[in-house]
Amino acid sequence: MRFKRDTKTPCFQKVIIDDMFNHYLENAKNKGNAISTIKRAICTFKTHLKPFYNDGDMAKVTIQEHQALISCLRKKKVKKKPTEEFPMGKTFSNASVNRCRTLMATMFNLAITQQTFGNAFTMNPFLAITPMKEMNNRYKYWDATSIHQFLKSEQDSHYYPLWILILNTGLRVGEAVAVHGEQVDCFADILTVDRIFCMASNSIRHQTKSCQLRQLGINDPVKRSLYPLVKHNGRLFVKEDGDLLRSDYLIKTVFPRACKKAGVKCIGLHGLRHTYASHYMMNGGNLYDLQKFLGHSNISTTERYAHFSRLHIQKQSNIVGFEGNVIRVDFKQQEAAL
């Protein structure tokens, strides 16, 4: 590091946002981040961050100027045609604003923790900027009647084993599409989830979204559908003509067509994962096991399914009880709930 002769204070180099983003990209690639994640980050940088900061010295940008970025993003219009609901065009969603904030916070955090750019950064300004409140829209899932109706309609379909697998394990679409015979232990009835199909690179990544290997038990419905396919070498699921099966083909073409044929509401193929998780909780499952089954790295993601647990709701209602002139508090249940 260079120092000023008169004051002996550090002489910081000019750091532009391009330098910080390139450092972020290098780390993301070394960590093995999904190509789709990296592509989204590049798009966010080019579309929103670079035009705002240009070639300014990031070490001299104030918190107020960073907050101005958030304000600009909130007012930004999405390139969509005006509708009756949004006559002036739709603005940036809070979730989209938060993604920009998270990317900036990550870039600053890397610069600080790895002491790059001559230690030009000592604090992360985006930690002082509160994230926008996001609308947690209820996700879509099927009830038991819709599941039965769909599976009955698809019983003779080429993709029936795939539907059975996702509905009974909660696999991500990319994880299900990537399943290979070597992942299935027919003797122990265990499926090892260690890879995912990446649409961005059109290839199999030997790493899951959460970068964690997990093992799932195989129940009887999955055995009956999956085990006959294990006899074949390679990937278990291909197109009807034997070509490579991509996630987007299933999502945009095969699944909507199957829903229309069955006469059920199309909840999106990822909705089968929600359906599994919802019914798991409604049938007495617990959040911590569900987190492992779904491969969530953070329990807060799994907690969206907590309201489906009848046992959980009953436990919450019994923490405090009023009876006559006495208020009864069950501290053991209170601790357990926390």
Contacts in CASP RR format, 6 or more apart in sequence:
PFRMAT RR
TARGET T0000
AUTHOR 0000-0000-0000
METHOD contacts of the structure
MODEL  1
MRFKRDTKTPCFQKVIIDDMFNHYLENAKNKGNAISTIKRAICTFKTHLK
PFYNDGDMAKVTIQEHQALISCLRKKKVKKKPTEEFPMGKTFSNASVNRC
RTLMATMFNLAITQQTFGNAFTMNPFLAITPMKEMNNRYKYWDATSIHQF
LKSEQDSHYYPLWILILNTGLRVGEAVAVHGEQVDCFADILTVDRIFCMA
SNSIRHQTKSCQLRQLGINDPVKRSLYPLVKHNGRLFVKEDGDLLRSDYL
IKTVFPRACKKAGVKCIGLHGLRHTYASHYMMNGGNLYDLQKFLGHSNIS
TTERYAHFSRLHIQKQSNIVGFEGNVIRVDFKQQEAAL
1 10 0 8 1.000
1 11 0 8 1.000
1 118 0 8 1.000
1 119 0 8 1.000
2 10 0 8 1.000
2 11 0 8 1.000
3 9 0 8 1.000
3 10 0 8 1.000
3 11 0 8 1.000
4 10 0 8 1.000
4 11 0 8 1.000
10 118 0 8 1.000
10 119 0 8 1.000
12 59 0 8 1.000
12 117 0 8 1.000
12 118 0 8 1.000
12 119 0 8 1.000
12 120 0 8 1.000
13 117 0 8 1.000
13 118 0 8 1.000
13 120 0 8 1.000
14 56 0 8 1.000
14 57 0 8 1.000
14 59 0 8 1.000
15 57 0 8 1.000
15 58 0 8 1.000
15 59 0 8 1.000
15 111 0 8 1.000
15 117 0 8 1.000
15 120 0 8 1.000
15 121 0 8 1.000
16 53 0 8 1.000
16 55 0 8 1.000
16 56 0 8 1.000
16 57 0 8 1.000
16 58 0 8 1.000
17 45 0 8 1.000
17 49 0 8 1.000
17 50 0 8 1.000
17 53 0 8 1.000
17 56 0 8 1.000
17 58 0 8 1.000
17 107 0 8 1.000
18 50 0 8 1.000
18 55 0 8 1.000
19 58 0 8 1.000
19 117 0 8 1.000
20 58 0 8 1.000
20 107 0 8 1.000
20 108 0 8 1.000
20 110 0 8 1.000
20 111 0 8 1.000
20 117 0 8 1.000
21 45 0 8 1.000
21 49 0 8 1.000
21 50 0 8 1.000
21 107 0 8 1.000
23 107 0 8 1.000
23 110 0 8 1.000
23 111 0 8 1.000
23 114 0 8 1.000
23 116 0 8 1.000
24 41 0 8 1.000
24 103 0 8 1.000
24 106 0 8 1.000
24 107 0 8 1.000
24 110 0 8 1.000
25 38 0 8 1.000
25 41 0 8 1.000
25 42 0 8 1.000
27 110 0 8 1.000
28 37 0 8 1.000
28 38 0 8 1.000
28 41 0 8 1.000
29 38 0 8 1.000
32 207 0 8 1.000
32 211 0 8 1.000
34 198 0 8 1.000
34 200 0 8 1.000
34 205 0 8 1.000
34 209 0 8 1.000
35 198 0 8 1.000
35 200 0 8 1.000
35 201 0 8 1.000
36 198 0 8 1.000
36 199 0 8 1.000
36 200 0 8 1.000
39 200 0 8 1.000
40 99 0 8 1.000
41 103 0 8 1.000
44 99 0 8 1.000
44 100 0 8 1.000
44 103 0 8 1.000
45 103 0 8 1.000
48 73 0 8 1.000
48 76 0 8 1.000
48 100 0 8 1.000
49 69 0 8 1.000
49 100 0 8 1.000
49 103 0 8 1.000
49 104 0 8 1.000
52 69 0 8 1.000
52 72 0 8 1.000
53 61 0 8 1.000
53 69 0 8 1.000
58 120 0 8 1.000
58 121 0 8 1.000
59 117 0 8 1.000
59 120 0 8 1.000
59 121 0 8 1.000
61 125 0 8 1.000
63 125 0 8 1.000
63 128 0 8 1.000
63 129 0 8 1.000
66 104 0 8 1.000
66 125 0 8 1.000
66 126 0 8 1.000
66 129 0 8 1.000
67 129 0 8 1.000
69 100 0 8 1.000
69 104 0 8 1.000
70 97 0 8 1.000
70 100 0 8 1.000
70 101 0 8 1.000
70 129 0 8 1.000
70 132 0 8 1.000
73 92 0 8 1.000
73 96 0 8 1.000
73 97 0 8 1.000
73 100 0 8 1.000
74 91 0 8 1.000
74 92 0 8 1.000
74 97 0 8 1.000
74 132 0 8 1.000
75 91 0 8 1.000
75 92 0 8 1.000
76 91 0 8 1.000
76 92 0 8 1.000
77 88 0 8 1.000
77 89 0 8 1.000
77 90 0 8 1.000
77 91 0 8 1.000
77 92 0 8 1.000
78 89 0 8 1.000
78 90 0 8 1.000
78 91 0 8 1.000
78 92 0 8 1.000
80 86 0 8 1.000
80 89 0 8 1.000
80 90 0 8 1.000
81 89 0 8 1.000
82 88 0 8 1.000
82 89 0 8 1.000
83 89 0 8 1.000
83 90 0 8 1.000
93 134 0 8 1.000
94 132 0 8 1.000
94 133 0 8 1.000
94 134 0 8 1.000
94 135 0 8 1.000
95 132 0 8 1.000
95 134 0 8 1.000
97 132 0 8 1.000
98 131 0 8 1.000
98 132 0 8 1.000
98 134 0 8 1.000
101 126 0 8 1.000
101 129 0 8 1.000
101 131 0 8 1.000
101 132 0 8 1.000
104 126 0 8 1.000
105 124 0 8 1.000
105 126 0 8 1.000
105 127 0 8 1.000
108 121 0 8 1.000
108 124 0 8 1.000
108 125 0 8 1.000
108 126 0 8 1.000
109 124 0 8 1.000
110 116 0 8 1.000
111 117 0 8 1.000
111 120 0 8 1.000
111 121 0 8 1.000
112 121 0 8 1.000
112 122 0 8 1.000
112 123 0 8 1.000
112 124 0 8 1.000
136 304 0 8 1.000
139 271 0 8 1.000
139 274 0 8 1.000
139 304 0 8 1.000
140 265 0 8 1.000
140 267 0 8 1.000
140 268 0 8 1.000
140 271 0 8 1.000
140 274 0 8 1.000
141 267 0 8 1.000
141 271 0 8 1.000
141 274 0 8 1.000
141 275 0 8 1.000
141 277 0 8 1.000
141 278 0 8 1.000
141 279 0 8 1.000
142 150 0 8 1.000
142 264 0 8 1.000
142 265 0 8 1.000
142 267 0 8 1.000
142 271 0 8 1.000
142 272 0 8 1.000
142 275 0 8 1.000
144 279 0 8 1.000
146 264 0 8 1.000
146 265 0 8 1.000
147 167 0 8 1.000
147 275 0 8 1.000
149 262 0 8 1.000
149 263 0 8 1.000
149 264 0 8 1.000
150 163 0 8 1.000
150 258 0 8 1.000
150 259 0 8 1.000
150 262 0 8 1.000
150 264 0 8 1.000
151 160 0 8 1.000
151 163 0 8 1.000
151 164 0 8 1.000
151 167 0 8 1.000
152 262 0 8 1.000
153 258 0 8 1.000
153 261 0 8 1.000
153 262 0 8 1.000
153 263 0 8 1.000
154 160 0 8 1.000
154 163 0 8 1.000
154 258 0 8 1.000
154 261 0 8 1.000
154 262 0 8 1.000
157 163 0 8 1.000
157 258 0 8 1.000
158 240 0 8 1.000
159 237 0 8 1.000
159 250 0 8 1.000
159 254 0 8 1.000
159 258 0 8 1.000
160 225 0 8 1.000
161 225 0 8 1.000
161 226 0 8 1.000
161 229 0 8 1.000
161 236 0 8 1.000
161 237 0 8 1.000
162 176 0 8 1.000
162 177 0 8 1.000
162 237 0 8 1.000
162 250 0 8 1.000
163 258 0 8 1.000
163 272 0 8 1.000
164 221 0 8 1.000
164 222 0 8 1.000
164 225 0 8 1.000
164 226 0 8 1.000
165 171 0 8 1.000
165 176 0 8 1.000
165 179 0 8 1.000
165 222 0 8 1.000
165 225 0 8 1.000
165 226 0 8 1.000
166 173 0 8 1.000
166 176 0 8 1.000
166 269 0 8 1.000
166 272 0 8 1.000
166 273 0 8 1.000
166 276 0 8 1.000
167 272 0 8 1.000
167 275 0 8 1.000
167 276 0 8 1.000
168 219 0 8 1.000
168 221 0 8 1.000
168 222 0 8 1.000
168 276 0 8 1.000
169 176 0 8 1.000
169 191 0 8 1.000
169 216 0 8 1.000
169 217 0 8 1.000
169 218 0 8 1.000
169 222 0 8 1.000
169 276 0 8 1.000
169 293 0 8 1.000
170 272 0 8 1.000
170 273 0 8 1.000
170 276 0 8 1.000
170 277 0 8 1.000
170 293 0 8 1.000
170 294 0 8 1.000
171 179 0 8 1.000
171 193 0 8 1.000
171 216 0 8 1.000
171 273 0 8 1.000
172 196 0 8 1.000
172 208 0 8 1.000
172 209 0 8 1.000
172 270 0 8 1.000
172 273 0 8 1.000
173 247 0 8 1.000
173 250 0 8 1.000
173 251 0 8 1.000
173 269 0 8 1.000
173 270 0 8 1.000
173 273 0 8 1.000
174 196 0 8 1.000
174 197 0 8 1.000
174 247 0 8 1.000
175 193 0 8 1.000
175 195 0 8 1.000
175 196 0 8 1.000
175 197 0 8 1.000
175 208 0 8 1.000
176 237 0 8 1.000
177 197 0 8 1.000
177 235 0 8 1.000
177 237 0 8 1.000
177 245 0 8 1.000
177 246 0 8 1.000
177 247 0 8 1.000
177 250 0 8 1.000
178 195 0 8 1.000
178 196 0 8 1.000
178 197 0 8 1.000
178 204 0 8 1.000
178 235 0 8 1.000
179 191 0 8 1.000
179 235 0 8 1.000
179 236 0 8 1.000
179 237 0 8 1.000
180 195 0 8 1.000
180 234 0 8 1.000
180 235 0 8 1.000
180 236 0 8 1.000
181 229 0 8 1.000
181 230 0 8 1.000
181 232 0 8 1.000
181 233 0 8 1.000
181 234 0 8 1.000
181 235 0 8 1.000
181 236 0 8 1.000
182 234 0 8 1.000
183 191 0 8 1.000
183 192 0 8 1.000
183 193 0 8 1.000
183 194 0 8 1.000
183 195 0 8 1.000
184 190 0 8 1.000
184 191 0 8 1.000
184 192 0 8 1.000
184 218 0 8 1.000
184 226 0 8 1.000
184 227 0 8 1.000
184 230 0 8 1.000
184 236 0 8 1.000
185 191 0 8 1.000
185 192 0 8 1.000
186 227 0 8 1.000
186 230 0 8 1.000
189 217 0 8 1.000
189 218 0 8 1.000
189 223 0 8 1.000
190 215 0 8 1.000
190 216 0 8 1.000
190 217 0 8 1.000
190 218 0 8 1.000
191 215 0 8 1.000
191 216 0 8 1.000
191 217 0 8 1.000
191 218 0 8 1.000
191 222 0 8 1.000
192 213 0 8 1.000
192 214 0 8 1.000
192 215 0 8 1.000
193 208 0 8 1.000
193 213 0 8 1.000
193 214 0 8 1.000
193 215 0 8 1.000
193 216 0 8 1.000
193 295 0 8 1.000
194 206 0 8 1.000
194 207 0 8 1.000
194 208 0 8 1.000
194 213 0 8 1.000
195 204 0 8 1.000
195 205 0 8 1.000
195 206 0 8 1.000
195 207 0 8 1.000
195 208 0 8 1.000
196 204 0 8 1.000
196 205 0 8 1.000
196 207 0 8 1.000
196 208 0 8 1.000
196 209 0 8 1.000
197 203 0 8 1.000
197 204 0 8 1.000
197 205 0 8 1.000
197 246 0 8 1.000
197 247 0 8 1.000
198 204 0 8 1.000
198 205 0 8 1.000
199 246 0 8 1.000
199 247 0 8 1.000
199 248 0 8 1.000
202 244 0 8 1.000
202 246 0 8 1.000
208 214 0 8 1.000
208 295 0 8 1.000
209 295 0 8 1.000
210 295 0 8 1.000
210 296 0 8 1.000
210 297 0 8 1.000
211 297 0 8 1.000
212 295 0 8 1.000
212 297 0 8 1.000
214 292 0 8 1.000
214 293 0 8 1.000
214 295 0 8 1.000
216 293 0 8 1.000
218 226 0 8 1.000
226 236 0 8 1.000
229 236 0 8 1.000
229 237 0 8 1.000
230 236 0 8 1.000
235 245 0 8 1.000
237 245 0 8 1.000
238 244 0 8 1.000
238 245 0 8 1.000
239 245 0 8 1.000
239 249 0 8 1.000
250 269 0 8 1.000
251 268 0 8 1.000
251 269 0 8 1.000
251 270 0 8 1.000
255 266 0 8 1.000
255 268 0 8 1.000
255 269 0 8 1.000
256 266 0 8 1.000
256 268 0 8 1.000
259 265 0 8 1.000
259 266 0 8 1.000
259 267 0 8 1.000
260 266 0 8 1.000
267 274 0 8 1.000
267 275 0 8 1.000
273 294 0 8 1.000
277 290 0 8 1.000
277 294 0 8 1.000
277 302 0 8 1.000
277 305 0 8 1.000
277 308 0 8 1.000
278 305 0 8 1.000
278 308 0 8 1.000
280 290 0 8 1.000
280 293 0 8 1.000
280 305 0 8 1.000
281 287 0 8 1.000
281 290 0 8 1.000
281 305 0 8 1.000
281 306 0 8 1.000
281 308 0 8 1.000
281 309 0 8 1.000
281 312 0 8 1.000
282 308 0 8 1.000
282 309 0 8 1.000
282 310 0 8 1.000
284 309 0 8 1.000
284 310 0 8 1.000
284 311 0 8 1.000
285 309 0 8 1.000
285 311 0 8 1.000
286 309 0 8 1.000
287 299 0 8 1.000
287 302 0 8 1.000
287 303 0 8 1.000
287 305 0 8 1.000
287 306 0 8 1.000
287 309 0 8 1.000
287 312 0 8 1.000
288 299 0 8 1.000
290 302 0 8 1.000
290 305 0 8 1.000
291 299 0 8 1.000
291 301 0 8 1.000
291 302 0 8 1.000
294 302 0 8 1.000
296 302 0 8 1.000
306 312 0 8 1.000
307 313 0 8 1.000
315 333 0 8 1.000
315 336 0 8 1.000
315 337 0 8 1.000
316 337 0 8 1.000
318 330 0 8 1.000
318 333 0 8 1.000
319 329 0 8 1.000
319 330 0 8 1.000
319 333 0 8 1.000
319 334 0 8 1.000
319 337 0 8 1.000
320 327 0 8 1.000
320 328 0 8 1.000
320 329 0 8 1.000
320 330 0 8 1.000
321 327 0 8 1.000
321 328 0 8 1.000
321 329 0 8 1.000
322 328 0 8 1.000
END
